[in-house]
Amino acid sequence: MKKIGVLTTGGDAPGMNAAIRAVVRTALSYGLEVTGVERGFRGLYEKSFVKLTSRSVSGIINKGGTFLKTIRFPEFKEYGIRKACYENLEKEGIEGLVIIGGDGSSKGAYYLYNDFNFPVVLIPASIDNDLYGTDCTVGFDTAVNTAVSAIDNIRDTATSHNRTFVIEVMGRESGNLALEVALACGAEIVIIPEVKIPYEKIVYLLKEQAEKGKISSIIILAEGAGRAEDLTAFLQKALPEREIRYSVLGYIQRGGTPTYLTRALATRFGMAAVDILLKEKHPYMVGIKGNEIIYTPLKEVISNQTSISEAHLEIIKRMAI
Ligand code: F6P
């Protein structure tokens, strides 16, 4: 291989820049040329290519978002579009592609390999931490920290006013972000798509906690498990004597300066991705298990689902006494 490409796709995640930097510098250290593809798979289609040097990635390890830009490109599901992308890669002389992205990107990466035998490797990057084959995705730690610090502020109001707050966090169909946020901010209740709780049960839990003297509470709701506005309306009706408010954290969770853990993970993944791309014919996703870098075949990644930590769920319950 003489030239590789790198792109970021799907929702941006803190640490994507650090991952690009590591990919570029690792590839250059092997004497490869590196082409950046702007705006993800769409950039492949539109031939938005840019030559990357070591200086192109200077000063970006600490920046959120992605300087290569990203976009959702559902058209990539169409074979004809993928074929045009593949032909553009060929014309550009790109012989392998590092794809930095989340769940949707894993499928796009696999199809590119499966249709055209094109060498790809995936670096999991998403605030949702919803990819099979890694304990942690690039950006997850930062998003948890950002959400926790926002909720710490909300807790001040909850405590001062004796209020109950429902806080909706992102995560798509996965409860991983909500669960870790709930654990770290000392939430009284967490509601995630994997373990739905009937709203009546939440009323019961709040009453039970109030009897023990808990007069303000934080309920973390994963966006995949319902809407904060609806749950708040239900709770307010059932508990008219309480003041219940909600807050949707939204995009505040997706940006910001990557934490040490995110930068370190992104850098390790970036190096590992180039190594495996050069070594293996089949496509892999790089990941981490414990503190070890692991490689999972992309086929396995797209055919399996992540699970949530039952142990963390149990700890949250036990702490809410
Ligand atoms: O995958 C990251 C994420 O932020 C999810 O948590 C959220 O559901 C989704 O992206 C929102 O995507 P978009 O910004 O494309 O609407």
Boltz pocket constraint, residues with backbone or C-beta under 6 A from the ligand:
constraints:
  - pocket:
      binder: B
      contacts: [[A, 11], [A, 12], [A, 72], [A, 102], [A, 126], [A, 127], [A, 128], [A, 170], [A, 171], [A, 172], [A, 223], [A, 254]]
      max_distance: 6.0
